């Protein structure tokens, strides 16, 4: 059976996350239904990452095995036709080797978290960013974020529902920068724990508020205790931007 790599964009707001669930609208469920409408077969679309409810993707990657050899443009266009009106789009479909696995073959995942740092309410960005009305000290946030890069036990920043075998991960990048009233947090690693990015962002905000120092953030990491984590940032501002292979 030919294997296809799909690059997918979606607005996570109406979905209960990526992973298929009974009686719930999910991204994986919508894609699997679109494949069934195209081929008449129920074949699970397997993704590179299980984004949470409300989390978005600019370039999620998935793979699927189809029963016949379709032109890649046909796969892309037909799936998009069957995905409407869901806010999901297959940006590209590519033929790949049978041993390609969207999840297991990935070598790095890149996320961006968007904070809108202004007093006014969100209009166009409602549901797509976290509004924080207080001024944030972005250089302090960036400096503190470097305490989290490298290989660590990230238990503090791990959901209690996380199913990963180990809390030890290597965080390659955690940068914070400002573009006007937008504060962007860039996170890159081979893999992340459940809620890790949102937990780290939520713990950087007290640094931006002047309530925590870089040492306080480092102490939270060293505590290896979920209770030491700051507020978990809402899903609205998180985007899976790219997966490297």
C-alpha positions in Angstrom: 0.0 0.0 0.0 1.5 3.4 -1.0 2.3 5.6 2.0 1.7 9.3 1.9 3.1 12.1 4.0 0.6 14.9 4.7 1.4 18.4 5.8 -1.6 19.8 7.6 -2.7 23.2 8.8 -5.6 23.6 11.3 -7.4 25.9 13.7 -7.6 23.9 16.9 -10.4 26.0 18.4 -13.4 23.7 17.5 -11.5 20.4 18.1 -11.1 18.3 21.2 -7.4 17.9 20.2 -5.7 15.8 17.6 -6.3 12.3 18.9 -9.4 10.5 17.8 -12.1 10.1 20.5 -15.5 8.5 20.5 -18.3 11.1 20.1 -15.9 14.0 19.9 -14.7 16.2 17.0 -10.9 15.7 16.6 -8.4 16.6 13.9 -7.4 13.0 13.5 -11.0 11.9 13.3 -11.8 14.5 10.6 -8.8 13.4 8.5 -9.6 9.7 8.9 -13.2 10.4 7.9 -12.0 12.3 4.8 -9.7 9.4 3.8 -12.7 7.0 4.2 -14.8 9.2 2.0 -12.0 9.2 -0.7 -11.1 5.5 -0.5 -14.1 3.7 1.1 -11.7 2.3 3.7 -11.2 3.1 7.3 -7.4 3.8 7.7 -6.1 5.8 10.7 -4.2 8.9 9.8 -1.1 9.0 12.2 0.3 12.3 13.2 3.7 13.6 14.4 2.2 15.1 17.6 -0.9 14.9 19.6 -1.9 18.5 20.0 -4.3 19.3 22.8 -7.8 20.7 22.5 -7.6 24.3 21.2 -4.0 24.1 20.0 -3.3 25.0 16.4 -0.9 23.8 13.7 0.7 25.6 10.8 2.5 22.4 9.6 1.5 19.3 11.4 2.7 16.1 9.7 0.9 12.8 9.3 1.2 9.7 7.3 -1.5 7.4 5.8 -1.4 4.2 3.8 -3.9 4.3 0.8 -5.1 1.2 -1.1 -4.0 2.5 -4.5 -1.4 4.8 -6.0 -3.0 8.2 -6.3 -1.5 11.3 -7.7 -0.3 13.5 -4.8 -2.2 16.5 -6.0 -5.3 14.4 -6.2 -4.8 13.2 -2.6 -4.4 16.8 -1.4 -7.4 18.2 -3.2 -9.7 15.3 -2.6 -9.0 15.2 1.2 -9.5 19.0 1.4 -12.9 18.6 -0.4 -14.0 16.0 2.1 -12.6 18.0 5.1 -14.9 21.0 4.5 -16.3 22.8 6.4 -13.8 21.8 9.2 -10.9 24.3 9.6 -8.4 21.8 8.4 -6.3 21.9 5.2 -3.9 19.5 3.7 -1.2 21.8 2.4 0.8 19.0 0.7 0.7 15.3 0.0 4.0 13.4 -0.8 4.8 9.8 -1.6 7.2 8.4 1.0 9.0 5.2 1.8 7.1 2.5 3.6 9.3 2.9 6.7 8.5 6.6 7.1 6.6 7.2 10.3 5.3 10.7 11.0 5.9 10.3 14.7 8.8 8.0 15.1 10.9 9.4 12.2 10.7 13.0 13.5 14.0 14.4 14.7 12.7 17.8 15.9 9.4 19.6 16.6 9.1 23.4 16.6 6.3 25.3 18.4 5.5 29.0 18.8 3.4 30.4 21.6 1.7 33.8 20.9 1.0 36.3 23.7 -0.7 39.6 22.8 0.6 42.1 25.4 -1.9 44.9 25.4 -4.8 46.4 27.4 -7.4 46.2 24.6 -9.4 43.0 24.2 -8.6 40.6 21.3 -10.8 40.7 18.2 -9.1 39.1 15.2 -6.8 37.1 17.5 -9.5 35.9 19.9 -9.0 32.2 20.4 -5.6 32.4 18.7 -3.5 34.1 21.3 -3.2 34.7 25.1 -3.9 38.3 26.0 -1.9 39.6 28.9 -2.8 43.3 29.6 0.1 44.0 32.0 3.5 45.1 30.5 5.9 42.1 30.3 9.7 42.3 30.7 10.6 40.3 27.6 14.4 40.4 28.0 14.0 39.0 31.6 11.7 36.2 30.3 14.2 35.3 27.6 17.2 35.3 30.0 15.3 33.1 32.5 14.1 30.7 29.7 17.7 29.7 29.1 17.6 28.0 32.5 15.3 25.4 30.9 17.3 24.6 27.8 19.4 21.4 27.7 18.6 18.0 29.1 16.5 18.0 32.3 13.9 16.2 34.3 10.8 18.3 33.4 8.4 16.8 35.9 7.5 20.3 37.1 6.3 21.2 33.6 4.6 17.9 32.8 0.8 17.2 33.0 -0.3 14.7 35.6 -2.0 12.9 32.7 1.3 12.6 30.7 1.9 9.1 29.4 5.6 9.5 28.5 7.8 6.8 30.0 10.3 9.4 31.3 10.1 13.0 32.3 13.7 13.6 31.0 13.8 15.6 27.8 16.3 17.7 25.9 15.0 21.2 25.1 17.0 22.6 22.2 15.5 26.1 22.1 13.4 28.3 24.3 13.6 31.9 23.1 11.3 34.9 23.9 11.1 38.0 21.7 8.8 40.9 21.2 7.2 42.1 17.9 5.2 45.2 18.7 2.5 44.1 21.2 3.1 40.5 20.4 5.4 38.4 22.6 6.6 35.1 20.9 8.0 32.1 22.7 9.9 29.7 20.4 10.4 26.1 21.6 12.2 23.3 19.8 13.0 19.8 20.8 12.9 16.2 19.5 9.8 15.6 21.6 7.9 17.3 24.4 5.9 16.1 27.4 2.2 16.6 27.6 1.5 20.3 28.4 5.3 21.0 28.6 5.3 24.1 26.3 2.2 25.6 27.9 3.6 25.0 31.4 6.9 26.6 30.6 5.2 29.6 29.0 2.9 30.0 32.0 5.9 29.9 34.3 7.8 32.5 32.2 5.0 35.1 32.7 5.7 35.6 36.4 9.2 36.4 35.3 7.9 39.0 32.9 5.7 40.4 35.7 8.7 40.8 38.0 7.3 38.3 40.5 9.8 35.5 39.7 13.5 35.7 39.0 15.5 33.4 36.7 16.6 31.7 39.9 13.0 31.1 40.9 12.3 29.5 37.5 15.4 27.3 37.9 14.3 26.3 41.4 10.9 25.3 39.9 12.6 23.1 37.4 14.9 21.6 40.1 11.9 20.9 42.3 10.6 18.2 39.9 7.2 18.8 41.4 4.1 19.8 39.4 3.0 22.0 42.3 6.1 24.3 41.6 4.8 25.1 38.1 3.2 28.5 37.4 -0.1 28.9 35.6 -0.5 26.6 32.6 -0.9 28.9 29.6 -4.2 28.5 27.7 -4.1 26.4 24.5 -5.2 29.4 22.3 -1.7 30.7 21.7 0.1 27.5 20.9 1.0 26.5 17.3 2.9 23.5 16.0 5.0 25.2 13.4 7.2 22.6 11.8 8.4 19.0 12.2 11.9 18.1 10.9 12.9 14.7 9.5 
